Each structure stands twice: as structure tokens, then as C-alpha cells.
Amino acid sequence: MVSRFSPTYNFCVPGGRSLRFGIIGVGVFIAAYVASIVLYVNSGMGHPHQFAESPPSAGGTTVIIAVEDIQSDNSLLIANYSVSVGPELLDPVTQNLKEDLSLVLTSVVAASKHTWLQGTLPDVFRVSLPLTGDVADWPFDTYQSGPISAKLLSGAAQEPVIHTVIMVDRMLGWKINVSHVKSDVFGPYRVDLYRSESTVGFGVLILGVLIALAGVALFVAVETVRDRRKFQPPMTTWYAAMLFAVMPLRNALPGPPPFGSWIDVTIVIWVIVALVASMVLYISCWWRHLKHDKPVV
């Protein structure tokens, strides 16, 4: 039996709800942080990795195509080509080319043929591969190359050299799929590119920050206009700082699309309009709240 004088305990202490929401907020933040790291790791973390290889050749000669960058504005894929020469093409004494060696490329905008003279060794050279795609679809834009092939020709007779083709991905924030144009494994390649999940998530997060800035600014201005909060003169500089933060955030988008794309029309311009409208409302509160104050002489 409980005495009437027994103490009772109320666990609904003041601030308990705030503490509970705080714990939930910390948990959500940690979960979002872990999810972003997992997405980044699954996207390759920007480390070079091999994503395609043709069957190895008996002579040991290899053509390496390292995909370095994509210029989405003019739909170009930048790649470095290098040739690892097998023993059959080298002079056993000097370890240099015993005959001229030429690399013939297709689906390129720049030079389609590169030749190394007898007595030298192949060096690395850069080419631009044309792509089809539309950057206006950012961040869901995809690109596809035409048939890409590399043929090695040796000597004055331009005899074909059997070789292995290896493709290496050195790009950050993109995923690459390679398929053969023909059923032959030695046939031309076609490259498909799309942004990784981490890049898309990062872009969506920045756009969400922009929308949040506009929402918070409107909320503060409306609450002050309704006299539910007191006018604070220093807050006017806060509005100016948020307004000037819009363009740096917009330019921080990964692989930012050209100005005038859909994100500018649907998000960025309206964030600016909302911030300016909020600033005007807040300045009107300054005029209304302080109009009766006598000027300082």
C-alpha cells in the first residue's frame, strides 16, 4: 500500500521534448553523414580503376585508354592514350621500336593518327572524343560516345599489330559503362556516362540549402510583419548575407550546368526573388516600428 505521503516523480520535466528532438536530430545527422560516406565509397572515391579490357594478346602489346575528364558544355570526353609495347616490336639491344609504329583512332575530334618513329618509345597523348547528351538535364544528364576503336600499325607496310585494349576511369563523380558495338569482343567500344549517386545527392543537397534559405528568410520576415517577433536592426545584414550567398552556392554545384538551365528557372531565380521580398518586408518593419522615434541630433 502506497502512503499518501509517498513522493511521486514526474518524468515529463520541462525541456524533455526539446531534449528528445535534439537526440533525434543528432541521430538523423549521423545517419545522413554515414549515408553520404557510403555513397562516396560506392562511387569509386575518385581513384583510378579499370572498367574494360579486351582479351590479352600473345605479343603483350597493350593500348591503355585513360578517361580523364568530361566537358559537358560542349559534349567532349577527354582521354589519354598510351601504348605499352610488347617484346616483338622492340629492338633487343636498344629496347626501342625497331620499326615505325602508328596508332589509328576513330571517333575522335583531334588527330586520328599518331606515329612514333623507329628508335623511339611511345609517349602519352591526349584526344577528345565527341559525345551525345544534353547538360540542361543536369544532374540526370547522360552521355554516349560513338564507336571507339584503336588500331596499331607497324612498319612501312602498315601491318596490323594484335594488341589488348584496357580502359581506365580517372574521373571523379561519374560512372562509366562500356559495351561492344558488335558482338565481336575485338570490335569498337561505345561508352555511356552518367553522374554517380553521390554527385546527384550532393547537387540535390545544395539545391535544398538554397530552398531552405528562402524559406527561413520568409518565415522571419512574415513573423516580424505580424508583430509576433520584435524587429532587430542587425537582421538586415543577415538578409544581405543570404542574398549574396546564392550565387556561390549555385556555382558550387558539381559540374554546374550553364546559366539559364532548368534549375535556374525553377529554383535559383525564385530563391533570389523570395530573399529580396523577405528583405523588403523586413525593411518595412523597420519603417513601421521606428517611425515615431525622434532622430538623434
C-alpha positions in Angstrom: 0.0 0.0 0.0 1.4 3.4 -1.0 1.2 6.1 1.6 -0.4 9.4 0.8 2.9 11.0 1.8 5.0 8.9 -0.6 6.9 11.0 -3.1 5.8 10.9 -6.7 8.1 11.5 -9.7 7.1 13.3 -12.9 9.3 12.3 -15.7 7.8 15.0 -18.1 10.3 17.5 -16.9 10.5 20.9 -18.7 12.7 20.7 -21.7 12.2 17.0 -22.1 10.6 17.4 -25.5 13.4 19.6 -26.7 15.9 17.1 -25.5 14.1 14.3 -27.3 14.0 16.3 -30.6 17.7 17.1 -30.1 18.6 13.4 -29.8 16.5 12.6 -32.9 18.2 15.5 -34.8 21.7 14.2 -33.9 20.7 10.7 -34.9 19.4 11.9 -38.3 22.6 13.9 -38.8 24.8 10.9 -38.1 22.7 8.7 -40.4 22.9 11.3 -43.2 26.7 11.6 -42.7 27.2 7.8 -42.8 25.0 7.5 -45.9 27.0 10.2 -47.7 30.2 8.4 -47.0 28.8 5.1 -48.2 27.6 6.7 -51.4 31.0 8.3 -52.0 32.8 5.0 -51.4 30.4 3.1 -53.7 31.0 5.8 -56.4 34.7 4.8 -56.6 36.1 7.6 -54.4 37.8 9.1 -57.4 40.5 6.5 -57.5 41.5 5.2 -61.0 40.1 1.8 -61.8 39.9 -0.4 -64.8 36.5 -0.9 -66.2 37.0 -2.7 -69.6 39.6 -5.0 -71.2 39.7 -6.9 -74.4 41.2 -10.4 -74.5 45.0 -10.4 -73.9 47.2 -10.6 -77.0 50.1 -13.1 -77.4 52.6 -10.3 -78.2 52.0 -8.4 -75.0 51.3 -5.1 -76.7 48.6 -3.0 -74.9 46.8 0.2 -75.7 45.6 2.0 -72.5 42.8 4.5 -72.7 42.6 6.6 -69.5 39.4 8.6 -69.3 40.4 11.9 -67.6 37.6 14.4 -67.9 34.3 15.3 -69.5 33.4 18.7 -70.9 29.7 18.7 -70.6 29.2 22.2 -72.1 30.5 21.1 -75.5 30.0 17.3 -75.0 33.6 16.1 -75.2 35.2 13.3 -73.4 39.0 13.8 -72.7 41.1 10.7 -72.7 44.8 9.9 -72.6 46.1 7.2 -74.9 49.3 5.3 -74.2 50.9 2.2 -75.7 52.8 -0.5 -73.8 54.9 -2.1 -76.4 55.5 -5.9 -76.4 58.9 -7.5 -76.9 58.1 -8.4 -80.6 58.1 -4.7 -81.5 61.3 -3.7 -79.7 64.9 -3.9 -80.7 66.6 -6.5 -78.3 69.6 -4.3 -78.0 68.3 -0.7 -77.6 64.8 -1.7 -76.3 63.4 0.9 -78.6 61.0 0.5 -81.5 62.6 -1.5 -84.3 60.0 -0.1 -86.8 57.7 2.9 -87.0 54.5 2.4 -85.0 51.2 4.1 -85.7 48.0 4.3 -83.6 44.9 4.9 -85.7 41.9 6.2 -83.8 38.3 6.5 -84.7 35.6 8.7 -83.1 38.0 11.5 -82.3 37.8 15.2 -82.9 41.6 15.9 -82.9 44.2 13.9 -84.8 43.1 10.4 -85.9 46.6 9.0 -86.3 49.7 9.2 -84.1 53.0 7.8 -85.2 56.2 7.0 -83.3 59.4 6.7 -85.3 61.8 3.9 -85.3 64.3 4.1 -82.4 61.9 5.9 -80.0 59.3 4.8 -77.5 55.6 5.6 -77.5 54.6 8.5 -75.3 51.2 9.5 -73.8 49.0 11.8 -75.9 45.5 13.3 -75.3 42.5 13.1 -77.6 38.9 14.4 -77.4 36.0 12.1 -78.0 32.7 13.5 -79.1 29.6 12.7 -77.0 25.9 13.0 -77.4 23.9 14.3 -74.5 22.4 17.5 -73.0 23.8 19.2 -70.0 20.5 21.0 -69.5 19.2 17.7 -67.9 21.7 18.2 -65.0 22.1 16.3 -62.7 20.4 13.5 -64.5 22.2 14.1 -67.8 23.7 11.1 -69.6 26.2 11.0 -72.5 27.1 8.4 -75.1 30.1 8.2 -77.4 30.3 7.0 -80.9 32.2 3.7 -81.7 35.7 4.0 -80.3 38.4 1.8 -81.8 42.2 1.8 -81.7 44.4 0.1 -84.3 48.1 -0.4 -84.2 50.1 -0.5 -87.5 53.8 -1.4 -87.7 56.4 -0.7 -90.3 56.3 0.9 -93.8 53.8 -1.8 -94.9 51.4 -0.7 -92.0 50.9 -4.3 -90.9 48.2 -4.7 -88.1 49.5 -5.4 -84.6 47.4 -7.6 -82.4 47.0 -5.8 -79.1 45.0 -5.6 -75.9 42.8 -2.6 -75.1 42.4 -1.5 -71.5 40.1 1.4 -70.4 40.7 3.1 -67.1 38.4 5.5 -65.3 40.1 8.5 -63.7 37.1 10.8 -63.4 35.5 11.9 -60.1 31.8 11.9 -59.8 30.9 9.9 -62.9 30.1 6.3 -63.7 31.0 4.6 -67.0 29.6 1.7 -68.8 31.3 0.2 -71.9 29.6 -2.1 -74.5 30.8 -3.5 -77.8 29.2 -2.1 -80.9 29.4 -5.5 -82.5 29.2 -9.0 -80.9 33.0 -9.4 -81.6 35.0 -8.8 -78.5 37.6 -7.1 -80.6 35.1 -4.7 -82.1 34.7 -1.0 -81.4 33.5 0.2 -78.0 30.7 2.5 -77.0 31.0 4.4 -73.8 28.0 5.5 -71.7 28.5 8.1 -68.9 26.2 9.2 -66.1 26.7 11.0 -62.8 27.3 8.9 -59.7 24.7 8.8 -56.9 27.0 10.8 -54.6 27.3 13.6 -57.2 23.5 13.7 -57.7 22.9 13.7 -53.9 25.4 16.5 -53.4 23.7 18.6 -56.0 20.3 18.0 -54.6 21.6 18.9 -51.1 22.9 22.3 -52.3 19.6 23.0 -54.0 17.8 22.1 -50.8 20.1 24.5 -48.9 19.1 27.3 -51.3 15.4 26.5 -50.8 15.9 26.4 -47.0 17.5 29.8 -47.1 14.5 31.3 -48.9 12.1 29.6 -46.5 13.8 30.7 -43.3 14.0 34.3 -44.6 10.3 34.4 -45.5 9.4 32.9 -42.1 11.4 35.5 -40.2 10.0 38.4 -42.3 6.4 37.3 -42.0 6.6 36.7 -38.2 8.1 40.2 -37.8 5.4 41.8 -40.0 2.7 40.1 -37.9 4.3 41.6 -34.7 4.9 38.1 -33.4 8.6 38.9 -33.1 10.4 42.1 -32.4 12.3 44.0 -35.1 16.1 43.6 -34.8 18.1 46.0 -36.9 21.2 43.7 -37.2 19.0 41.1 -39.0 19.0 43.3 -42.2 22.7 42.4 -42.7 21.7 38.7 -42.3 19.3 39.1 -45.2 22.1 40.7 -47.3 24.5 37.9 -46.5 22.0 35.2 -47.5 21.3 37.1 -50.8 25.0 37.2 -51.7 25.4 33.5 -50.8 23.0 32.3 -53.5 25.5 32.5 -56.5 28.5 30.9 -54.6 26.2 28.0 -53.7 24.9 27.8 -57.2 28.5 27.7 -58.6 29.4 25.0 -56.0 27.1 22.5 -57.7 29.2 19.6 -59.0 29.8 20.1 -62.8 27.4 23.1 -62.7 25.1 23.4 -65.7 25.2 26.5 -67.9 23.3 29.6 -66.7 19.7 29.5 -67.9 19.1 25.8 -67.3 16.1 24.3 -65.6 17.5 24.8 -62.1 17.9 28.5 -62.6 14.4 28.9 -63.9 12.7 26.7 -61.3 14.8 27.2 -58.2 17.7 29.7 -58.2 15.7 32.7 -59.6 12.8 32.1 -57.2 15.2 31.8 -54.2 16.5 35.2 -55.1 13.0 36.6 -55.5 12.0 35.2 -52.1 15.1 36.6 -50.4 14.5 40.1 -51.9 10.8 40.0 -51.0 11.8 39.0 -47.4 14.3 41.8 -47.2 11.7 44.3 -48.4 9.2 43.1 -45.8 11.8 43.3 -43.0 12.8 46.8 -44.1 9.1 47.8 -44.0 9.1 46.7 -40.4 12.0 49.0 -39.7 10.0 51.9 -41.2 6.8 51.0 -39.2 8.4 50.2 -35.8 10.8 53.1 -35.7 8.9 55.9 -37.5 7.9 57.5 -34.2 11.4 57.6 -32.8 13.0 61.1 -32.8 16.1 61.5 -34.9 19.3 61.9 -33.0 20.7 65.5 -33.3 
